[in-house]
């Protein structure tokens, strides 16, 4: 970790300025009306569509530079903003605007025997720092979610997406201006200096209340090791699909192929396929062959190796690997209990799915698998805030405090207690 005293004075001054500006607009944003925040989001969405060509050109330059640097296919896919993804950003902003205002809501209320009326009321978390890699759409999603939930945000995107992120940020700032909200409500760190990340993690505790990392293992490990403020996030997405003996073969095939191959570079992509030994004859060979024929590398245990000569032997490390690529590990297990034991040993508590027509088996899986998201008869690629009806997400949290699963507007709020009395005093 770099000591703040060793960092350049101009960088420290720059980051301190971002922090002060965020704090200065915190109260105004927290007290703003839901209508004004929604107006900012809707205007930003319109700007994304209006500036489509500018965003595309900025992304083209980022993609060109990324290819020159030799970024992997998975990283390039994360970086790409095609026409469909730009439109999805605009729709995401509109979807977040359409959500109920999370602020001021009463999540619980009760009256004490002495007549005190107590309410638990939703309030913003504070200034949020978000550090992310590659995906420029996170600029829109994260900025919008923080705005909707009344939290000023300091965004630090990856250097590879700096042009794309800057173009998207301009749309968000235009939205803020149109609604009469301070532009500093959503700030983008304007430097690629890695020391800026160190300052956000440990040198800006006077300004930043929560850090959210979104990226690869090395980034998240650094954030978890260096952060001096609370962190919301996950380290890896080692997601599993378990195909039970009672699974419908066609459903299992559809789910496994989608879970692994729809987009291989996202945290909700399946990395391990578990097949019930009791259903080995009807399920294993068709699933493995379909994966191989679709261009996916399969690394399997002894049972899986016997299915197809193209299967490579799995090592112990494979069960713990987040490939983020067209690679999957396959193991035969002895029923739902063994599947759950494998997930508990090797998984990352992110997302798991069971495919079965047996309701009792499904309920057992849901009960004993302790991950942030557990699905029955559905692809792991539904591990996404937008698919959950949250408009968008900042990420998937595998923490066991505050937020777990998709982090949307509600997860970016805290609460305070409002107590109303009629002159009560506490007896001595």
N, C-alpha and C positions, 0 to 999 in steps of 0.2 A: 504494500500500500504506500502510495506517495504522500509524504507529509505536505500539508497545505502551505507550510512555510517555504518549501522548496519549489513551489509552482510559480510561474511567471506572474508578476504583479498585474499585467493587463488581463490575464485570464481570470484571476481571482476577482478583479474589479468587475469584469463582465458578468461573471456568475453571481456575484453579490448583487449586482444591479437587477438581474432577473429575479432573484429571491425577494428583494425589497419590493419590486413592482408587483409580484404575486401577492405578497402580504398586504400591500396597500389596497388591492382591489378585492381582497377576501371578503370583507364585511359587506361591501356593495353587492357582490355577486350572491352571497348567501341571503341577502334581503331582497334580491330582485324577484320580480314576478315570474311565474311559470310562463306567462304569455310572452314576455320579452325574451326569455331563454329560447322558447320555441321559435320565435321570429328569427333569432340569430341562426338557428339550425336550418330553418327552411330557406333562408336567404343564402346560407352557405351551400346548401344542396343545389340551388339554382345556379350559383357561381361555378360549382364543379361541372355542371353541364355546359354552361356558357364558355368556360375556359378549357373545355375538353382538349382542344388542339394544343394549348400551352402545356397542359399536364402530360399529354402524350409525347410531346417533343422533349420535355424534361426527362421523362422516363426512358425515352429512346437513348438519350445521352448517358443516363445512368446504366442502362443495359449494355451499351457499347463499352463503357469503361469497365464494367464488371466482367464482361467476356475477356477483355484484354488482361485483366488480373487473374483469369483462370478460375473464376468462381464455379462451384459445382452446379450440376443441372438442377438440383433441389433448391439451391440458393437463387439461381436465376429465375426459377418458377415463382419463388416468393417475391422477388423484386418486380416481376412483370406487371404492368398495368395495361391490359388490353381494353378494348371498348366495353366489353361485358363487365370487367372489374371496375372501371370508372363509373359506369352506370350503377353498379352495385353499391359503390361508395355513396353516391347521391341518394339512392333509395335507403341506405342505412341511416343517413342523416335524417331523412324524413320519418323513418320508422322510430327513431329515438325521440323526435319531436312529438310523435303521436302517443308516446307512453304517458301514463299518469305522472303528474308532478310528484317526485319522491319526497320533497321537502315539506315539512309541516304536518305530514300524516301522523295519525295517532295509531301506533301499533298495539297499544294495550292501555286500558284505563280501569280503575277500580276505586271504590270508596272504602275508607277505613272506618272501623267502629266509632272513632272520635269525630267523624264527619269530614276528614281531609279527603279531597278528591285528587287522585294521582293519575297523571297521564305520561306515557312514554312517547316522545315526539321525535320524528326524524329530522336530523340536521346534517349539514355537510361534514366530511372528514377533516377538511382543511386543504392546505396546499399539497398537491400530489406531484411527485416526480416520476416520470415514466421513461424508462430506458429500453430501447428496442433495436432490433437488427433487421435489415433487409426490407421487410414489408412496409412500403410507404402508405398503404391503406390504414395502417395503425394510427397514422397521424390524424386521419379523419375520425376513425372510431374512438380513439382515446380522447381526443379533444372534445368530441361531441358528448361522450358519456360524462366526462368531468364537468362540462358546461351544464348539462341537464341536471346533474346532481349538486350544482352550486359550488364546485371545487375549482379554484384556479389550478392550472396545470403547467408544468415545465416539461416539455417534450425533448428528449435527446434521441434522435434517430440515428441509424447507422450511417457511416460515411458513404457507403455504396448507394444509398437512396437519397442523398442530400438534395439533389435537384428536384426530384419528384415530391419529396416531403415539403420543400419550400413552396412549390406551386400549390399544393393542397392547403398549406397553412395560410396562404394569401386568401383563399376562399373563406376560411374560418374567420379570419380577421375582418374581412368585408362583412360577414354576417354579424359579428359583434358590433361593428360600427353602425350598421343599419338599425340595430336594436338599442343603441345608446348605451352599450355596455363597454367597459374599459378593454382596449385591445390586449392588455396584459393578462386578461383572464386565460388566454391560451398563448403560451410563448414557446417558441422553437429555439433551442440552443443553436446559435449560428456558427459554431466551430466544430471541426472534426477532431480537435485535440482530445486525446483519451483522458487527459488529466481533468477534463470537465466532468467526466463520469465520477472520478474520485472525489471531486468537490461535492457533487450531488449526494454521494453516499455518506460522506463523513464530515464534510466541511461546511454544510449548509443546514445544520440542525436547527438553527434559529428560524429558518424559513420553511423548510420542507417537513411535512408531517408524516407522509407515507411514501414509500418507493414501490413501484411495480415494474419488475423486469419482464421483458418478453423477447426471448431469443434462445440461442443455443446453450449447451451445458456450461461452456466456459464463462459466458456472460452471467448466467444465473449463479454459478458458484462464486464468482467475484462479488456479485451483489450481496449474496448471503453472508459472505465472509467479512465484507468491509462496511456494510451499512450500519449506521448508528441511529437509524430510525426504523420503525416497523416495516416489514416487507410482505407484500402479497404476491404470490407467484408459485410456480412449480419448476422443478429441476428438469424432468424429462417426461415424455409421454410414451411410456412402454405399455401400450394398450393391447388387450387380448380379446380374441373371439373364441368362445368355447362352443363346439358343435356337439350337442348331446345325441344319444342314441335315438331319441324320439324327434329329432329335427326333420322337417320336411326337406328332402334333398335339394329341390330347386330353390327354396328359400335360403337354405344354407349356402348354396353356390352364389346366389345373387348378393347376399350380405357379405360374404368373405371377399369376393372380388371388389365390391364397392369399398369396404372397410380398408382394404390394403391399397387399391390402385386408383381410386377416384382422384385423390391428390396425395402423393406419397410424402410430401414435404411438410405436412401439417402435424401438429401434436396429437390430433385425434386419429391419425392413421394407425391401423392395426399393425403391430410388429410381430406378434406371436399368434399362431393358430393352434388351439388345443382340440383334439378329437377324442371323443369317448371310445374307449376300447370296445365296448359292447356294440358300437355302431361302425366299427372300423371297416367292415366289408362293404357297406353301402355308402359311406361318406369319404373315407380317406383318399382313395384313388381318384375319384372324380374331382375333388377339391384341389389336390396337388397338380393333377394334369391341367386343369383349367388355369391355375396360377402360372404354371410353366408356359403354357401355350400363349398366355397373355403377356409374356415377356418378364415375368417376375422370377427372380432367383429364389429357390427354395432350399433352406438348410434344415435338415431333419434328423430325428433320432433314428434308431435302428429300424423300427417299423416303417417309418416314412422312406428310408433309403431303399427298402425293398419294393416300393411302389413304382419308381421310375428311375432309370439310370441317370437322368439329368439332375437328380437331387444331390446336393452336397452334404457331407456330414456336418451336423451342428456341433459346436463346442460349448463348453460351459458359459463362455462369454456371450454367446449368441442370445441366451435367454435373458440377458441383462442389457441388450443393445437396442437403442432407439436408432433404427437405420435411416429414417427419413428419406428412403429411396425404395426402388422396386426390389426389395429383398424381404423375405419373411422366414421366421423360424417356425417349425412345425413339430409338435410332440403329441404322442398318444398318451392319454391319461385314463385312470380307472374311475370314471364317473365324476359327478359334480363335486364331491368332497376333495378328490385329488386335484381337480382343476382349480378349485379355490386355494388349495395349499400351494400349488405352483404360482398362482398369481400373488399370494401373500409373500412368497419367498423372493420372486424375481420382479414383480411389478413396481410401478411408481405411484400407485394410488390415484391414477388419472381416470381412465375410462375402460370399462370391460363390458362385453356383451355375451349373452347366452342365446343360442338358437335352439329352441325346443318347442314341441307342441304339448309337452307335459307341464301343466300349470304348477303342480306341486314341486317339480324339479326347478322350475323357473323361480318360484318364491323362495326356495332354499338357497339358490344362487344369490338372489337379491339380498337375502338376509345375511349371508356369511361373507360376502365379498365386500371388503371395506375400502372402496374407492370413491372418489368424488362423484363419479357418474357411473351408474350401472344400468345397462339396457337389456331388454328382453325382445328378441326378434327384430332387431334394428341395427343398422350399421354404426360403428364407433365414430364415423365421420359426422354424426349428428351432435358431437360434443362441441357445441358452438352456441354462443349467446344469441346470435340471430335466429338460429333454428329453435331455440328455447322461447322465442317470442320476446327477447330482451332488446331487440333492435340491433344490437352489436355487443361486443365484449372487449374488455381490455386484455383478457387472457383467461386461462383456466387455473383456478387455485386448488392446490392439493393440501393446503394448510388445514389445520383442525381448529382454528380460531377465527373469529370474525367472518371471513368469506371462504366458501368452499364451492368448487365447481365454477361455472361461468361467472365472471365478474362484470356485472352490469351496473345500471344506475343505483339500484337498491343496495348493492354491495359496496358502493362508494359513499354510503351515508353511515352515520353513527346515530346516537340518540341522546336526548337529555330528558330529565324528569321535570315535569311542571306540576307543582303541588299547589292546590287552591284551598284556602281555609276560610273560616268565618271568625277569626280571632283566637284560635286554639293555641294554647301554650302547653309545653310538656311538663307533666308533674315531676316534682323533685324526688 
